[in-house]
């Protein structure tokens, strides 16, 4: 082992010791530091680079060229970094992928701090690799500090407008991994996920299986898929839903699911009569006497769609029931169910997917409490958001895990409330469970501990469609 390698090994061991020291001493290391280590923390999805000022190997001013129709891939590296060395070793085979993506330009940006790395040392190292990619030098770490890079290598992908689409600190090791990232940007974020859902979860009759190897169906995932189809104007999926309803009595049997499918039909030209028929069926089954009846799930009270039904006073009644189901300022979410006969709320365990659906419906009406947004922002920055809680805000130990569906909903809420940081953080957390590998049958799929894995794949689809509608 060379002296240089021994030195880097010692440095690595020292860094590990520094990370472990707080644990040994009983001090806390924030979950946010572990969760976001390596991501450009000052650059949000949809934002342009705040700094585009570099130098070339001769020290002359240079920049990343943002051209019309061109996607830009940036690898931030240093010659002394073992992980960077590993990724750069894969580049000769990786760059072959660019032949199939002529609208992608790949830049290598060297971390030049004047101590561990100089333009000379970086230039000498990269020339030996003969990669044939443009190399820029981040002198004095101006770029690194501006966008908040914490770990190298870091890969950044920009759209033709120069806006952030994706960032990762994972080492890119295969062409399939790189292709999946480039497809995500160039073909649409949801394309691979839609392909996975269509092939593995969506049944020809329009129903949706809870997982690829399950016979159980999820009407909740089915209705969310219908919303996605409406946003994408996907008439194939919408026609499947139309056919499914016709064969199953005209309703799913769940108020929330039926309202979502109604909203999907009412939002696409050519399905007006289907929406009208479904509207009448919903009113007849769920709103006898033009009011809420029996035990109602708050997450089913889709305020936007209820208002479209045209039943006098019903939307106001639904909003009142939701708002009065607010738990507390300490745990600013909503109870799961309301009994219209007793006027009481079920104060048991709070399912966060259901409660966040309630918050999402409020967000669409501009009625989310700031305490709720603050709680969500703090949670994604610290311990994360878990599947179920007690009403005092304590996680239920058995359900103390995160799901992509939860973060898809958090991101949807952030989109509608303008919480840009919460939105980016939620997308990052959601996509930690996404497969980016074109050679895998699960490419685009989201892994989940939930039994209803379809829900955790369809909610991200709905988010991707909403992002597209907002130009992200």
FINUDO-325128 format. One record per residue (C-alpha): residue in one letter; chain; x negated, y negated, z. Coordinates in pm, 1 decimal, decimal comma, always signed. Layout:
PT residu chaine     east    north       up
PT      a      A        X        Y        Z
...
//
This chain:
PT residu chaine     east    north       up
PT      x      A     +0,0     +0,0     +0,0
PT      x      A   -144,4   -339,1   -101,6
PT      x      A   -199,9   -618,9   +148,5
PT      x      A    +81,7   -817,8    -16,4
PT      x      A   +325,0   -527,3    +18,9
PT      x      A   +218,3   -476,8   +381,2
PT      x      A   +276,4   -846,5   +443,1
PT      x      A   +626,0   -835,7   +294,5
PT      x      A   +706,6   -522,1   +495,2
PT      x      A   +602,8   -702,6   +815,1
PT      x      A   +811,8  -1005,3   +718,8
PT      x      A  +1112,5   -781,4   +649,6
PT      x      A  +1075,5   -608,7   +987,9
PT      x      A  +1048,7   -947,8  +1155,7
PT      x      A  +1370,3  -1065,6   +984,4
PT      x      A  +1554,4   -754,0  +1099,6
PT      x      A  +1431,0   -811,2  +1452,4
PT      x      A  +1553,0  -1170,1  +1442,2
PT      x      A  +1898,6  -1051,3  +1333,5
PT      x      A  +1910,6   -783,0  +1603,0
PT      x      A  +1772,1   -999,4  +1882,6
PT      x      A  +2103,6  -1173,6  +1964,6
PT      x      A  +2271,4   -831,4  +1998,1
PT      x      A  +1995,6   -703,4  +2225,2
PT      x      A  +2026,1  -1011,6  +2443,5
PT      x      A  +2403,3   -990,4  +2449,0
PT      x      A  +2447,8  -1296,2  +2231,2
PT      x      A  +2703,5  -1302,6  +1949,1
PT      x      A  +2623,3  -1321,1  +1580,1
PT      x      A  +2922,3  -1475,5  +1404,0
PT      x      A  +3108,8  -1251,4  +1162,9
PT      x      A  +3100,9  -1539,6   +915,7
PT      x      A  +2720,5  -1524,2   +897,4
PT      x      A  +2729,3  -1151,4   +828,0
PT      x      A  +3026,9  -1181,8   +593,5
PT      x      A  +2894,4  -1462,6   +373,9
PT      x      A  +2520,3  -1414,0   +388,9
PT      x      A  +2393,6  -1447,9    +33,7
PT      x      A  +2686,2  -1632,1   -124,8
PT      x      A  +2653,5  -1993,1   -247,7
PT      x      A  +2853,7  -2134,0    +41,8
PT      x      A  +2875,1  -2489,2    -96,7
PT      x      A  +3019,4  -2391,3   -435,1
PT      x      A  +3388,0  -2302,7   -461,9
PT      x      A  +3567,1  -2109,7   -735,4
PT      x      A  +3661,4  -2348,2  -1014,8
PT      x      A  +3395,0  -2604,6   -925,4
PT      x      A  +3108,7  -2720,2  -1147,1
PT      x      A  +2745,9  -2708,1  -1039,9
PT      x      A  +2675,3  -3015,6   -823,8
PT      x      A  +2313,2  -3010,3   -945,4
PT      x      A  +2182,2  -2919,7  -1289,7
PT      x      A  +1828,5  -3043,7  -1265,9
PT      x      A  +1529,3  -2810,6  -1307,0
PT      x      A  +1186,3  -2803,4  -1467,2
PT      x      A  +1028,0  -2570,0  -1720,4
PT      x      A   +693,8  -2389,8  -1675,7
PT      x      A   +511,1  -2707,8  -1776,9
PT      x      A   +690,1  -2915,8  -1516,9
PT      x      A   +906,3  -3100,7  -1766,0
PT      x      A  +1272,0  -3175,8  -1688,2
PT      x      A  +1513,5  -2905,4  -1801,1
PT      x      A  +1870,5  -2799,1  -1737,3
PT      x      A  +2122,8  -2523,7  -1788,3
PT      x      A  +2302,2  -2590,6  -2115,9
PT      x      A  +2679,3  -2572,9  -2081,6
PT      x      A  +2804,9  -2521,0  -2436,7
PT      x      A  +3156,8  -2500,3  -2580,0
PT      x      A  +3287,3  -2143,6  -2573,9
PT      x      A  +2979,8  -2019,2  -2387,2
PT      x      A  +2977,7  -1833,8  -2055,6
PT      x      A  +2668,1  -1881,2  -1843,0
PT      x      A  +2500,4  -1617,1  -1626,9
PT      x      A  +2244,1  -1737,0  -1373,6
PT      x      A  +2011,2  -1512,4  -1174,5
PT      x      A  +1840,8  -1692,6   -885,1
PT      x      A  +1519,6  -1511,8   -788,4
PT      x      A  +1160,2  -1531,2   -664,1
PT      x      A   +858,9  -1319,2   -756,1
PT      x      A   +778,9  -1227,6   -392,3
PT      x      A  +1131,5  -1095,9   -318,8
PT      x      A  +1151,8   -710,3   -323,4
PT      x      A  +1524,0   -709,8   -414,4
PT      x      A  +1454,4   -957,1   -696,2
PT      x      A  +1172,8   -737,5   -821,6
PT      x      A  +1412,1   -443,4   -826,7
PT      x      A  +1679,9   -632,2  -1020,0
PT      x      A  +1430,9   -782,5  -1264,7
PT      x      A  +1303,0   -431,5  -1332,3
PT      x      A  +1651,9   -340,1  -1455,1
PT      x      A  +1675,2   -645,6  -1682,1
PT      x      A  +1525,8   -493,4  -1999,4
PT      x      A  +1817,8   -248,6  -2013,8
PT      x      A  +2070,3   -494,9  -1873,9
PT      x      A  +2003,9   -765,8  -2128,3
PT      x      A  +2095,3   -520,5  -2405,3
PT      x      A  +2455,6   -573,8  -2290,0
PT      x      A  +2437,5   -931,4  -2422,7
PT      x      A  +2447,2   -794,8  -2777,7
PT      x      A  +2816,0   -721,9  -2716,1
PT      x      A  +2872,2  -1062,0  -2553,5
PT      x      A  +2735,4  -1320,7  -2796,5
PT      x      A  +2915,4  -1595,5  -2604,0
PT      x      A  +2712,5  -1531,0  -2285,9
PT      x      A  +2376,9  -1697,9  -2217,2
PT      x      A  +2160,1  -1569,4  -1931,3
PT      x      A  +1924,8  -1796,4  -1733,8
PT      x      A  +1664,5  -1694,5  -1477,2
PT      x      A  +1612,6  -1962,5  -1211,4
PT      x      A  +1302,3  -1926,6   -995,5
PT      x      A  +1308,6  -2035,0   -629,0
PT      x      A  +1008,9  -2268,5   -613,2
PT      x      A   +943,1  -2400,6   -262,4
PT      x      A   +573,3  -2478,0   -308,9
PT      x      A   +472,5  -2231,5    -37,5
PT      x      A   +590,0  -1876,9   -104,1
PT      x      A   +642,8  -1956,7   -471,8
PT      x      A   +493,4  -2203,3   -717,1
PT      x      A   +574,1  -2262,0  -1082,0
PT      x      A   +245,8  -2092,7  -1164,9
PT      x      A   +308,2  -1777,2   -958,2
PT      x      A   +665,0  -1746,7  -1084,6
PT      x      A   +563,0  -1810,1  -1443,4
PT      x      A   +279,7  -1554,7  -1434,7
PT      x      A   +508,6  -1289,9  -1284,9
PT      x      A   +797,8  -1338,1  -1527,7
PT      x      A   +571,7  -1348,0  -1836,0
PT      x      A   +442,1   -999,6  -1754,7
PT      x      A   +799,1   -867,0  -1772,0
PT      x      A   +849,1  -1014,5  -2121,0
PT      x      A  +1226,4  -1038,7  -2074,2
PT      x      A  +1296,9  -1289,4  -2349,0
PT      x      A  +1541,9  -1491,0  -2134,2
PT      x      A  +1515,8  -1864,6  -2061,7
PT      x      A  +1345,3  -1937,1  -1729,8
PT      x      A  +1393,2  -2252,6  -1522,4
PT      x      A  +1229,2  -2352,3  -1196,1
PT      x      A  +1414,1  -2490,3   -895,0
PT      x      A  +1140,4  -2720,9   -771,8
PT      x      A  +1175,7  -2825,3   -405,4
PT      x      A  +1486,9  -2602,2   -377,7
PT      x      A  +1714,7  -2883,1   -492,4
PT      x      A  +1957,6  -2645,2   -663,8
PT      x      A  +1943,9  -2386,4   -386,6
PT      x      A  +2022,7  -2637,4   -114,1
PT      x      A  +2296,6  -2809,8   -313,4
PT      x      A  +2505,4  -2498,1   -372,0
PT      x      A  +2406,7  -2318,3    -51,1
PT      x      A  +2232,4  -2002,2   -170,9
PT      x      A  +2143,8  -1791,3   +134,1
PT      x      A  +2007,3  -1474,3    -20,0
PT      x      A  +1817,9  -1371,6   -331,0
PT      x      A  +1875,4  -1244,9   -584,1
PT      x      A  +2206,3  -1423,8   -630,5
PT      x      A  +2397,9  -1402,3   -956,6
PT      x      A  +2634,0  -1680,8  -1063,2
PT      x      A  +2876,7  -1666,7  -1354,2
PT      x      A  +3021,3  -1984,8  -1506,9
PT      x      A  +3301,7  -2029,5  -1760,1
PT      x      A  +3265,9  -2245,0  -2075,7
PT      x      A  +3364,4  -2550,7  -1871,1
PT      x      A  +3070,3  -2485,2  -1639,3
PT      x      A  +3298,8  -2383,8  -1349,6
PT      x      A  +3226,2  -2102,7  -1105,3
PT      x      A  +3404,7  -1778,5  -1190,8
PT      x      A  +3210,9  -1525,2   -985,6
PT      x      A  +2908,4  -1504,3   -757,3
PT      x      A  +2737,7  -1206,4   -598,0
PT      x      A  +2422,8  -1124,9   -405,9
PT      x      A  +2443,0   -754,8   -489,9
PT      x      A  +2162,1   -613,8   -704,1
PT      x      A  +2291,0   -548,6  -1056,7
PT      x      A  +2159,9   -202,7  -1139,7
PT      x      A  +2357,7    -78,3  -1437,9
PT      x      A  +2500,6   -190,8  -1767,9
PT      x      A  +2844,7    -79,7  -1649,5
PT      x      A  +2823,9   -312,7  -1350,3
PT      x      A  +2715,7   -606,0  -1565,8
PT      x      A  +2981,9   -534,3  -1830,2
PT      x      A  +3251,3   -530,6  -1562,6
PT      x      A  +3137,9   -873,6  -1439,2
PT      x      A  +3127,0  -1019,3  -1789,6
PT      x      A  +3467,5   -868,1  -1876,9
PT      x      A  +3605,4  -1022,6  -1559,0
PT      x      A  +3509,2  -1365,1  -1692,4
PT      x      A  +3556,0  -1327,1  -2067,0
PT      x      A  +3862,5  -1099,6  -2083,4
PT      x      A  +4043,6  -1223,0  -1775,6
PT      x      A  +4008,6  -1139,3  -1406,3
PT      x      A  +4310,1   -911,4  -1402,7
PT      x      A  +4253,0   -717,3  -1725,7
PT      x      A  +4066,0   -422,0  -1572,7
PT      x      A  +4300,3   -408,2  -1273,4
PT      x      A  +4607,2   -411,2  -1498,7
PT      x      A  +4453,5   -131,4  -1705,3
PT      x      A  +4393,0    +72,8  -1389,4
PT      x      A  +4746,6    +16,8  -1257,6
PT      x      A  +4905,0    +93,9  -1595,3
PT      x      A  +4705,5   +414,0  -1638,0
PT      x      A  +4711,1   +548,7  -1282,7
PT      x      A  +5004,5   +399,2  -1091,1
PT      x      A  +5275,0   +281,6  -1330,0
PT      x      A  +5512,7   +562,3  -1432,8
PT      x      A  +5681,4   +555,8  -1774,6
PT      x      A  +6023,0   +499,0  -1613,9
PT      x      A  +5897,2   +172,5  -1457,3
PT      x      A  +5843,1   +300,2  -1103,8
PT      x      A  +5503,4   +266,2   -933,1
PT      x      A  +5326,7   +540,3   -737,6
PT      x      A  +5175,7   +447,3   -402,2
PT      x      A  +4845,3   +594,1   -518,1
PT      x      A  +4710,2   +782,2   -817,8
PT      x      A  +4746,7  +1119,2   -643,8
PT      x      A  +5079,2  +1052,5   -467,3
PT      x      A  +5436,3  +1132,3   -566,1
PT      x      A  +5573,7   +863,5   -334,3
PT      x      A  +5692,1   +542,7   -498,9
PT      x      A  +5651,3   +179,8   -393,3
PT      x      A  +5934,0    -50,6   -497,6
PT      x      A  +5745,2   -335,7   -329,8
PT      x      A  +5447,1   -284,9   -561,4
PT      x      A  +5688,7   -237,3   -851,0
PT      x      A  +5858,1   -572,5   -787,9
PT      x      A  +5525,6   -754,1   -748,5
PT      x      A  +5411,0   -597,2  -1074,9
PT      x      A  +5728,5   -737,7  -1232,6
PT      x      A  +5630,9  -1085,2  -1106,0
PT      x      A  +5286,8  -1038,4  -1258,4
PT      x      A  +5443,3   -926,8  -1586,3
PT      x      A  +5663,0  -1237,7  -1592,3
PT      x      A  +5362,6  -1464,3  -1535,7
PT      x      A  +5176,0  -1290,3  -1819,2
PT      x      A  +5486,4  -1266,1  -2042,2
PT      x      A  +5430,4   -889,7  -2055,2
PT      x      A  +5760,2   -772,0  -2203,7
PT      x      A  +5652,0   -406,4  -2202,5
PT      x      A  +5645,9   -395,5  -1822,2
PT      x      A  +5956,3   -614,8  -1793,5
PT      x      A  +6149,6   -384,6  -2025,0
PT      x      A  +6043,7    -89,1  -1812,2
PT      x      A  +6186,4   -266,0  -1506,8
PT      x      A  +6506,4   -343,9  -1694,2
PT      x      A  +6543,2    +21,1  -1792,6
PT      x      A  +6461,9   +142,3  -1440,8
PT      x      A  +6731,8    -78,0  -1287,0
PT      x      A  +6987,9    +42,9  -1539,3
PT      x      A  +6917,1   +404,5  -1444,1
PT      x      A  +6914,2   +338,2  -1067,7
PT      x      A  +7235,6   +150,9  -1002,0
PT      x      A  +7110,6   -195,5  -1089,4
PT      x      A  +6916,7   -256,1   -765,3
PT      x      A  +6609,1   -124,0   -584,5
PT      x      A  +6794,2   -123,1   -252,6
PT      x      A  +6554,6   -370,9    -90,8
PT      x      A  +6644,6   -741,2    -80,4
PT      x      A  +6288,5   -868,7   -116,4
PT      x      A  +6210,2   -640,1   -408,1
PT      x      A  +6536,4   -723,0   -586,4
PT      x      A  +6476,5  -1096,9   -544,1
PT      x      A  +6126,9  -1062,5   -691,0
PT      x      A  +6255,0   -875,5   -997,3
PT      x      A  +6535,2  -1130,8  -1030,5
PT      x      A  +6273,2  -1407,0  -1023,3
PT      x      A  +6071,5  -1223,8  -1288,7
PT      x      A  +6370,6  -1197,1  -1524,5
PT      x      A  +6483,0  -1555,2  -1465,2
PT      x      A  +6136,2  -1684,9  -1549,8
PT      x      A  +6105,1  -1531,4  -1897,5
PT      x      A  +6300,1  -1630,0  -2204,8
PT      x      A  +6516,2  -1349,2  -2336,9
PT      x      A  +6599,5  -1201,1  -1996,9
PT      x      A  +6859,9  -1458,8  -1892,2
PT      x      A  +7149,5  -1210,7  -1900,5
PT      x      A  +6948,9   -954,6  -1705,0
PT      x      A  +6877,7  -1217,4  -1440,5
PT      x      A  +7247,3  -1312,6  -1427,9
PT      x      A  +7355,3   -950,2  -1385,3
PT      x      A  +7097,6   -890,0  -1113,1
PT      x      A  +7194,4  -1212,8   -936,9
PT      x      A  +7556,7  -1102,3   -910,5
PT      x      A  +7453,7   -759,6   -778,1
PT      x      A  +7224,4   -916,5   -516,3
PT      x      A  +7496,3  -1150,4   -387,7
PT      x      A  +7750,1   -868,7   -368,9
PT      x      A  +7523,7   -625,4   -182,9
PT      x      A  +7321,7   -846,0    +49,8
PT      x      A  +7519,1  -1166,7   +103,8
PT      x      A  +7875,8  -1066,2   +180,4
PT      x      A  +8074,1  -1375,3   +270,7
PT      x      A  +7795,1  -1582,6   +114,4
PT      x      A  +7574,8  -1549,0   +422,5
PT      x      A  +7300,4  -1330,7   +570,4
PT      x      A  +7426,0  -1002,5   +711,2
PT      x      A  +7295,6   -731,4   +943,3
PT      x      A  +6924,9   -694,6  +1016,7
PT      x      A  +6714,1   -904,5   +782,8
PT      x      A  +6339,5   -880,6   +715,6
PT      x      A  +6198,8  -1233,5   +713,0
PT      x      A  +5955,3  -1138,0   +436,5
PT      x      A  +6257,6  -1053,9   +218,0
PT      x      A  +6385,0  -1410,7   +238,7
PT      x      A  +6228,0  -1534,6    -81,2
PT      x      A  +6338,9  -1895,9    -45,6
PT      x      A  +6263,6  -1993,4   -404,7
PT      x      A  +6474,2  -1713,7   -552,7
PT      x      A  +6755,8  -1743,1   -297,3
PT      x      A  +6797,6  -2106,7   -394,2
PT      x      A  +6836,6  -2000,4   -758,9
PT      x      A  +7130,4  -1773,4   -672,7
PT      x      A  +7349,9  -2080,2   -642,0
PT      x      A  +7527,4  -1972,5   -321,2
PT      x      A  +7618,4  -2285,9   -128,0
PT      x      A  +7427,8  -2316,2   +201,1
PT      x      A  +7251,7  -1979,1   +168,7
PT      x      A  +6902,2  -2119,3   +105,7
PT      x      A  +6931,9  -2351,7   +406,7
PT      x      A  +7046,6  -2063,2   +625,6
PT      x      A  +6755,4  -1847,7   +510,6
PT      x      A  +6504,9  -2126,9   +573,8
PT      x      A  +6646,3  -2182,0   +922,1
PT      x      A  +6616,2  -1811,5  +1007,4
PT      x      A  +6255,9  -1805,5   +889,4
PT      x      A  +6150,0  -2121,6  +1071,4
PT      x      A  +6311,1  -2014,4  +1399,3
PT      x      A  +6117,9  -1687,5  +1372,0
PT      x      A  +5790,4  -1874,0  +1430,8
PT      x      A  +5600,5  -1696,1  +1707,2
PT      x      A  +5374,6  -1956,8  +1872,0
PT      x      A  +5098,8  -2210,5  +1816,2
PT      x      A  +4849,1  -1952,3  +1945,0
PT      x      A  +4960,1  -1698,5  +1686,3
PT      x      A  +5126,9  -1918,0  +1421,5
PT      x      A  +5307,7  -1653,2  +1220,2
PT      x      A  +5654,8  -1503,4  +1200,1
PT      x      A  +5843,3  -1212,3  +1349,7
PT      x      A  +5924,7   -926,3  +1118,3
PT      x      A  +6304,2   -898,1  +1150,6
PT      x      A  +6612,9  -1093,2  +1254,3
PT      x      A  +6947,5   -951,0  +1366,9
PT      x      A  +7229,5  -1172,6  +1242,4
PT      x      A  +7477,9  -1022,8  +1491,6
PT      x      A  +7272,0  -1076,8  +1808,2
PT      x      A  +7078,9  -1379,8  +1682,2
PT      x      A  +6754,9  -1222,3  +1807,1
PT      x      A  +6420,6  -1145,1  +1647,7
PT      x      A  +6235,1   -815,8  +1674,4
PT      x      A  +5935,6   -911,4  +1888,5
PT      x      A  +5738,4   -593,9  +1829,0
PT      x      A  +5420,6   -546,8  +1627,8
PT      x      A  +5362,9   -801,0  +1351,0
PT      x      A  +5272,7   -653,2  +1013,7
PT      x      A  +5043,1   -914,5   +857,1
PT      x      A  +5127,9   -828,1   +497,4
PT      x      A  +5494,2   -891,5   +575,8
PT      x      A  +5425,2  -1203,8   +781,1
PT      x      A  +5196,5  -1346,0   +512,7
PT      x      A  +5467,8  -1285,0   +252,3
PT      x      A  +5690,9  -1501,3   +471,6
PT      x      A  +5422,0  -1771,2   +485,0
PT      x      A  +5378,3  -1742,7   +106,5
PT      x      A  +5750,2  -1809,1    +54,8
PT      x      A  +5718,6  -2115,1   +280,0
PT      x      A  +5413,4  -2228,3    +84,5
PT      x      A  +5615,7  -2223,2   -237,6
PT      x      A  +5853,3  -2468,6    -65,9
PT      x      A  +5576,9  -2687,1    +80,4
PT      x      A  +5670,7  -2590,8   +436,5
PT      x      A  +5366,0  -2411,7   +578,3
PT      x      A  +5256,9  -2524,4   +924,3
PT      x      A  +4905,7  -2665,9   +950,7
PT      x      A  +4845,2  -2441,5  +1252,8
PT      x      A  +4896,6  -2140,6  +1025,9
PT      x      A  +4644,3  -2265,3   +771,3
PT      x      A  +4393,9  -2345,5  +1046,8
PT      x      A  +4432,9  -1996,0  +1194,5
PT      x      A  +4378,1  -1835,0   +854,4
PT      x      A  +4070,5  -2047,3   +782,7
PT      x      A  +3919,6  -1959,7  +1118,3
PT      x      A  +3997,8  -1589,7  +1073,5
PT      x      A  +3832,9  -1555,5   +731,1
PT      x      A  +3526,6  -1732,7   +870,3
PT      x      A  +3495,7  -1511,3  +1177,1
PT      x      A  +3646,3  -1167,9  +1238,4
PT      x      A  +3872,9  -1140,2   +934,4
PT      x      A  +4246,9  -1073,4   +917,9
PT      x      A  +4366,5   -731,7  +1028,6
PT      x      A  +4665,7   -522,7   +925,0
PT      x      A  +4874,7   -552,7  +1243,3
PT      x      A  +4886,1   -770,1  +1555,9
PT      x      A  +5074,7   -793,7  +1879,9
PT      x      A  +5281,6  -1108,3  +1919,4
PT      x      A  +5009,7  -1262,9  +2139,2
PT      x      A  +4769,6  -1243,5  +1845,2
PT      x      A  +4577,9   -939,7  +1969,4
PT      x      A  +4495,7   -691,5  +1690,2
PT      x      A  +4653,5   -346,5  +1721,1
PT      x      A  +4348,2   -123,3  +1758,5
PT      x      A  +4472,1   +147,0  +1521,2
PT      x      A  +4526,3   -114,6  +1248,7
PT      x      A  +4214,9   -322,3  +1302,9
PT      x      A  +4108,4   -313,1   +940,1
PT      x      A  +4125,4   -554,5   +645,5
PT      x      A  +4303,7   -499,2   +315,8
PT      x      A  +4273,2   -658,9    -29,4
PT      x      A  +4647,8   -727,3    -26,9
PT      x      A  +4617,7   -942,6   +284,4
PT      x      A  +4345,5  -1154,5   +126,0
PT      x      A  +4536,7  -1177,1   -201,5
PT      x      A  +4828,0  -1326,4     -6,5
PT      x      A  +4597,0  -1559,4   +186,7
PT      x      A  +4450,9  -1678,3   -143,9
PT      x      A  +4800,4  -1728,5   -290,7
PT      x      A  +4896,6  -1936,8    +11,8
PT      x      A  +4575,6  -2138,0    -22,3
PT      x      A  +4646,1  -2197,4   -392,9
PT      x      A  +4986,6  -2346,4   -318,2
PT      x      A  +4866,3  -2555,8    -23,7
PT      x      A  +4545,1  -2686,5   -181,7
PT      x      A  +4313,5  -2520,2    +71,8
PT      x      A  +4019,0  -2473,0   -165,6
PT      x      A  +3771,3  -2329,7    +83,1
PT      x      A  +4024,8  -2082,8   +223,6
PT      x      A  +4108,3  -1980,6   -131,5
PT      x      A  +3747,9  -1905,5   -231,4
PT      x      A  +3674,3  -1722,1    +92,9
PT      x      A  +3986,8  -1510,6    +52,8
PT      x      A  +3900,2  -1413,6   -305,3
PT      x      A  +3547,6  -1315,2   -198,7
PT      x      A  +3685,5  -1095,8    +80,8
PT      x      A  +3950,2   -944,1   -146,0
PT      x      A  +3698,4   -853,6   -413,7
PT      x      A  +3463,0   -682,2   -171,2
PT      x      A  +3688,9   -380,1   -216,4
PT      x      A  +3712,3   -407,0   -597,6
PT      x      A  +3522,4   -171,2   -828,8
PT      x      A  +3307,3   -352,8  -1086,0
PT      x      A  +3188,0    -63,5  -1300,9
PT      x      A  +3309,4     +1,5  -1654,7
PT      x      A  +3184,4   +361,7  -1648,1
PT      x      A  +3412,4   +440,4  -1352,4
PT      x      A  +3776,4   +548,2  -1382,1
PT      x      A  +3839,1   +310,9  -1092,1
PT      x      A  +3703,4     +5,3  -1271,8
PT      x      A  +3910,7   -293,7  -1160,9
PT      x      A  +4079,5    -97,2   -881,3
PT      x      A  +4092,3   -205,4   -516,8
PT      x      A  +4022,6    +46,0   -241,5
PT      x      A  +4238,0    +30,7    +70,7
PT      x      A  +4312,3   +210,4   +396,7
PT      x      A  +4684,2   +152,7   +343,7
PT      x      A  +4899,9   +442,9   +234,9
PT      x      A  +5058,9   +207,8    -20,3
PT      x      A  +4747,6   +151,0   -228,1
PT      x      A  +4960,0    +30,0   -518,2
PT      x      A  +5059,1   -274,6   -314,6
PT      x      A  +4692,5   -354,3   -255,1
PT      x      A  +4631,8   -343,6   -631,1
PT      x      A  +4941,7   -531,2   -745,5
PT      x      A  +4903,7   -823,6   -503,0
PT      x      A  +4557,0   -907,7   -647,9
PT      x      A  +4714,9   -889,9   -994,3
PT      x      A  +4973,5  -1148,4   -889,2
PT      x      A  +4692,9  -1366,5   -754,1
PT      x      A  +4493,7  -1339,9  -1078,6
PT      x      A  +4799,3  -1445,3  -1279,5
PT      x      A  +4857,3  -1741,6  -1048,0
PT      x      A  +4492,5  -1844,3  -1078,3
PT      x      A  +4522,3  -1834,9  -1457,0
PT      x      A  +4834,0  -2050,1  -1447,3
PT      x      A  +4642,4  -2308,0  -1242,9
PT      x      A  +4349,7  -2304,6  -1483,6
PT      x      A  +4109,3  -2113,1  -1259,8
//
